[in-house]
Structures are given as C-alpha cells and as structure tokens.
Amino acid sequence: MDDDQDLPLVSNVNDILVEHYTFRWKCDFHQKVLEGHVILRLKPVTENCKICTDECKEARKENCETICSLEINRDNAVNCAKHTPELQDCTVFKCILDCQDINIHKVTAIQNCTSTVKEESQVMNREESNYEDENCLNFYTDKWSLQIWKDNVFCAHKFPTLIKICYSTQPTGLSLLWVKTQNGHNCVYTYGAWINNRSIFPCQEPPTAMATWEACVIVDTDAVVLMSGDATPIITPENNGFKSYYYYTKMILPMSTLALAIGYWKEHCFDLIPHCRIFAPNILFDKAVEQFSHYLPRCINSAKFYLDQYPFPRIDILFVPRGFGSLGMANPNIIFLSQSLLTPDKSTCTRLAHEIAHAWFGLLIGALDWTEEWLSEGFATFMEDIFHAHALGMSPETEKDYSEVKYMLRLKTLQTELEHTDKELQILRPNQGEIPKEEKNGITISYIKNGQNIQKGFMQVHYLKGYFLLSHLCKLVGKDQFIQVLKEYIQNYKGQLVESKEIFNLYFTKFPSARNSIDMETIYTKWLQSSSLPMEVLNFKPSLNNCLYNDSIIEFNKWMVVNKIYLKTKSSKRRKVSWENFSTLQSEQLLIILERILDEENVSPDLFSALDRIYNFEERNADIRHRWCELIVKYHLDWGYLQVEQFLQDELAMGVYLYGELLNSELAVEQNLARKCFREMYSEMEPNYQITIQNMIED
C-alpha cells in the first residue's frame, strides 16, 4: 500500500458489523463543528465464538492479567495491549472503526436502549434517560481509526452490542465543507470527500458494511437540515431558540451514501411521485425553480418509462455553494447540484438526468470494488442521454443525431484528458477483481488504490470510457434490447454490490450471438484493463446524414472564410461581412465550432471579437464558456480576461484546467490573474482544489 496515494479501510468487518447508527448532533456554525454522539448497534459476523474454548481459557486468562495490569490511559491515544503474532488470539478483542480528525470524548457500553428506527409518525426519544447503565470502554485513536475494547473481552460475541461514542468533529475535517452560500449565509455540507464520511462519525467504510441509520440534528430556528433519509423530516422545537430535524432510513446501505447539508435556503415543493423539493439560496431560487420545475417531472417520467418507478421515496434537490467541485452528486433521496447548471438556454439540464440515473446505478446497485467506478458513472452517463432525449420529446432521428454529437464531444474531452494524466489512472478495473489487502500491526487492512490521489478526483475516464463501452455493447444488439438487459440487471442485483462480470454475464446470456463481435476477454483486456482507447472508439465518426453535426461544420467553414479575410486584409480595407448569413446554433453545435477553432493553427484576433458579438458567450452555459475562456488564454485576448476571471469565480467545478493554462502562460498578466482568483476563492474551495492549484502555483 502506498501511504500517500492509497486509502486504507481498517474497520474489522470480518469480525463485527454495525447494523444501525443513531446520531445526535448539534450544529455550531461559529466553531464549525458538529457535537454530540452516535450509538452503534453491533452484531458479530460469525454465529459462534471461535476462540472462547475451554482449552485456551487459562492461557488467555494469564495473558489478560498481564495486559490488564499495564497502565492504560482510557482517554488518551495509548493502547498498551500486545500485538505479537503468538499472543494475537489471546489479547482483548477490539472493535475497529474507520475514523479521521474526530475528537473522541468518551466511549461507553449501554445495557438498555429503546432507540431504534421509528415509524414515520414517531420521533426518536432524545432524553438522556433513554440510556441506562453506561460503562466506560477503553479506546485509542490514530490517523485512520478508532479502536475500542473492553477489559477481559476476547471475542466479538462477548463485546457489547450497544456502544455510545461521544465526540465532536473538527473544523478541518475533510468530510464536511463549512462555507457561505451565494447569499453570504453559513452553510455546511458533505461534498463527496475522498475519505467519505469518516470525519463526521466513526463508521465502517468498506462497502460491504451496510447499515440503517437515524439522526436528530439540532440547529437554530431559521436553519434548514437536509439528509438522505427515507422521508421528509420531523421538525420539533427545542429550548433556547433551537429546533431539531429527525431523519431515518430503513434501507440498508453503505454509510458512504449518507449525505448532510445545513444552511439557509428557500424551498419549492412539487406535487409528484416521488415527493420532490428544490432548495436554493434566495439569489438563485427563481432561476432554479424556473429551469427545473418542468424538466424534473419529465425526466422522472422518462426514467420510469425506460427502467421502472424511481427506487427512492423522494428527491430533494439542493443548489450548493459555488465552491462545489462537481456539477452534481447523487445520494439516496437527495441530489446536490452546482449553480453552473443554471443557464438561460437550459442546455445543462442533462446533468440532472445523469444524477437521477444514479438512483439505479451507484445507489440501488453499488460497486463491490470502489475502483470500478465505471459501474456507476459509466452507466449514469450512458443513461443520461436517453433520459434527456425522451424528456425533451426528441424524434428518433433527432435523438440519434444528438447522441452522436455528444459521443464525439466526449471523445475529444477524454482524449485531451488522457494526454495529461498517468496511465495507471486511465484503467477502469485496476484491481482485476482482487481487492488489495495487507497486514499491519496484526490488523488486516484493505485499501482503495489511488484513493488519496488528488488527480483522480478531476478525471472523467470512468464516466466516459465506461460510457463508450456500454454504447458499443448497445450498438451490437440495439437500444431496446440493451435497455431490457439493464432492467433485468437491476431486478437481479438491486440492493447488492456487484463486480463488472455481472453485467457481462447477463449480456452474453441474453445475446450469445454478440460473441461473434466481442467476448469477455476482449472487454477486460481492451476496455477495462487497458489505458488506451479501443479502435472502435477512436474510429467513430458521425453519420453522413447527421444534420446537427453537418450544420455545425457549415457554420465553422463560414467562420474560417471570415478568418482568411481578417488575416489577409487590414480592418480598414476589409469587405463587409454579412452576419445575417450565420445561423442560430444549439449549444452542442457551438461546442463543435469552438473545439475546431481551438485546433486551428492561425486565427485572427479580430475573429474572436466577431464570435463574441454574434454568440454572446457570457450568456452561454458553462461548457461553452469554458472552451471560450481557453481561446481567450491561448490567444492572449486581454479584453476577455474579465470573462476568464468571472468564470473562475462562478464555475469552480470546471476551472482547474484553466488555472493550469494561465499559470503556464508566458504572460505575467495571465499568471497574476490565476493567483488573484485563487486568493479570492481559496476559502470557498474544496481541499483537493486548494492543494491542486497551490501545487500549480508553486511549480
């Protein structure tokens, strides 16, 4: 294991599992902490105790007396138990939890507790008298774990089944982002950190360790709490101007799927099934409701048409602060969206289709090996075009043209990415079905390859290469037939963790004739375990009769004629250009033109003024503005620097590449522009963005 790049999962899930978590937190925006406790309901993995035999009782007793005679500081990070191999089976049993940057105050065993997952009409009993006979347990924390043990307990079967951990989070914990909303109000949320939720609560991180949970979150009376629970919250007044939100889930899921957001937002409700709400700060609220109030119901209906009823009881959509490092993130019952999706032409609605697809691919069905992210991102990218086309009522011909153009644009994006990233990170199945493990201090640790690699968080290879693979398999059998395979895949594996082989086994079982074109070995060697792109992808070209693409090329050629005029003649001698001959373009068409201009060797600076005058790039979506800003930097268009600055402030999720271009520029003015934006945005950025851009500046 590479300590700097790989992410360890240390909890001993082969010995003991958490069945249920009960949280009670109070949010303190001034200190930037959550304070409270979590109660864990534990269950041994095996039915019978394997080590508590009469033959070794005396040996254990002797060793235990030696261990317990040592001076153990119960409140410090000191564990004096021996870990030599010959004594390992005779030492005290430890419950090991994944944990980072949490201040543990006390750990106790609970004899009686009436707190369980409630029915929708009930509220969790929040009185401390609910817990009786609390006995202190020993605990130890290190960088990655919380280890808990009880004197004279040698196996999971004798370990307490209910433990209470009193703790507080740290302001610097990586799982939560404490920032301001677009209105300047306090906000905290789970932004999808690479350590998941382990700096919010001690937990079992391996995806196989699934559980239910309930939470009581106490906030001031004007704040809103959003969580990934099954139902809308029960809100109860508390003392001294506070109120509590109670959420729960009965779905057994990995704890990495728990999402939390606390802030001050306006709410818009929909009369839909599932129950839907939109939350946004005041400054974005009208835009958010106007753009998505019609698209959301259509997209949900499209998902139902192709797959089935939405698998979760509700959808909350939250527009998070501008420092959010992604365009969207799906969790059970709640979706976080970037403000970058709010554009006048509504062309970015397709990202919501992507997040809705994650309800099936990534949440209802998860990856057993987290490095096989393509099983969620590739599937969601594949389905987003299908949902989007149906939601907009595209004809089959229009959908075909649209899908081909999207394919081509994605290929260009991925080719550019692969030129600038390590080959090791370009492989979709790096572990080849074997989750890596190693022994450390008598503890078996599994780990996520490159789980701490910051570069990995900016890559799209799992989205796009996975999408290309599914598109290829779909093309071999036809869209309708392939969708039927996906529906059967969902039916067979819902609520389970899968590997790549499950979808392929089902595919070839349903379509044995597909083996004439591709087989399992080819999929693994050419697609999943190779850093290169297959020729089937590289050779792609849009259909000859693709109107969307052909019209784009016609417009591009018109601009190249103008460019020749600008390059050959001075402005005072140029003949007048008939701008009325230029057509209104869809967003995808404009992207094609900008991509082609980026590939040109010689472009007149005056052409860019004309482009901006015709297409008004400041009003375009974030994808288009990103390409436009690339051109401004490439050709050093000083009149466009304000647009670049605005982009880096408003579209952080897409700005890292631009920071690199500016900082690598020969012009000091462009380097200084990047440094200025970084200083101004630093406090709003996610930690991985802070580190990445700081490294660029220092290099």
DASUL-V686244 format. One record per pair of residues at least 12 apart in sequence whose ideal C-beta (glycine too) atoms are under 6 Angstrom apart, sorted by the first residue. I is the first residue (numbers start at 1). J is the second residue. Records with the same first field share a line. If there is no record, write none. Layout:
I: J  J
//
This chain:
1: 438  447
5: 450  452  453
6: 447  449  451
7: 448  451  452
8: 144  445  447
9: 205  206  446
10: 96  98  144  145  445
11: 96  97  98  204
12: 96
13: 204  206  209
15: 45  156
16: 42  44  95  156
17: 43  45  209
18: 40  42  204  211
19: 41  43  211
20: 41  211  212
21: 38  213
22: 39  115  214
23: 38  215
24: 36  37  216
25: 217
26: 218
27: 219  262
29: 186
32: 171  178
33: 168  169
34: 169
35: 168
37: 164  166
38: 165  201
39: 164
40: 163
41: 162
42: 161
44: 156  157
49: 155  157
51: 89  155
52: 155
59: 90
60: 90  154
63: 87  90
64: 152
67: 81
68: 151
72: 138
74: 138
77: 140  141
79: 140
83: 441  442
88: 442
92: 149  153
93: 153  154  155  156  159
94: 147  149
95: 148
96: 145  147
97: 146  202
98: 198  203  205
99: 145  146  198  202
100: 195  198  199
101: 170  173  199
102: 167
103: 167  168
104: 141  167
105: 166  167
106: 166
107: 137  139  148  165
108: 134  136  164
109: 135  137  160  163
110: 131  134  162  164
111: 132  133
112: 132
113: 131  162
114: 130
117: 212  214  248  250
120: 231
123: 234  246
124: 214  216  246
126: 216
137: 150
146: 202
165: 202
173: 199
174: 193  195  199  687
175: 193  197  199  200
176: 188
177: 191
179: 321  323  684
181: 263  281  321
182: 281  283  284
183: 281  282  283
185: 264
187: 263  321
188: 262
189: 261  320
190: 259  260
191: 686
192: 329
196: 256
197: 258
203: 255
207: 254  366  497
210: 252  253  254
212: 249  250  252
213: 249
214: 248
215: 247
216: 244  246
217: 245
218: 238  242  244
219: 262
220: 242
221: 241  243
223: 262
224: 265
225: 245  262
226: 261  316  318  334
227: 247  260
228: 258  259  331  332  333  334
229: 247  248  249
230: 249  313
233: 245  246  247
234: 246
257: 331  332
259: 331  334
261: 318
265: 279  280  281
266: 282  285
267: 279
268: 289
272: 297
274: 310  313  314  315
275: 314
276: 315
277: 316
278: 317
279: 318
280: 319
284: 319  339
287: 342
288: 319
291: 342  346
295: 349
298: 391
299: 353  356  387  391
302: 387  390  391
303: 356  387
306: 483
307: 360
311: 359  364
312: 332  333  359
314: 333
316: 334
317: 335
318: 336
319: 337  339
320: 336
322: 339
323: 652  684  685
324: 338
325: 653  686  689
326: 653
327: 351  653
328: 351  355
330: 355  358
332: 363
335: 355
338: 653
340: 622  651  653
343: 621
344: 619
347: 587  621
348: 621
350: 384  388
353: 384  387  388
354: 380  384
357: 380  383  384
358: 380
360: 490
361: 376  379  380
362: 376
364: 494
365: 493  498
366: 497
368: 497  499
369: 431  435
370: 448
371: 430  431  449
372: 429  500
373: 462
374: 428  462  466
377: 462  463
378: 466  467  470
381: 463  467
382: 467  470
385: 403  406
401: 546  547  548
404: 542  546
405: 548  549  588
409: 591
410: 464
412: 595
414: 464
417: 460
423: 531
425: 456
426: 461  531
427: 529  531
428: 465  528
429: 500  528  529
430: 449
454: 688  691  692
457: 688
458: 656
468: 537
469: 527
472: 536
476: 514  517
477: 511
485: 507  510
489: 503  506
504: 520
552: 589  592
555: 583  593
556: 593  596
562: 577
563: 603  604  607
566: 604  606  607
567: 604
582: 614
587: 621
590: 624
594: 627
608: 637
622: 651  654
625: 647
626: 654
629: 644  647  658
632: 644
633: 661  662
636: 667
641: 673
645: 677
648: 677
659: 674  693  696
660: 696
662: 674
663: 696
678: 693
//
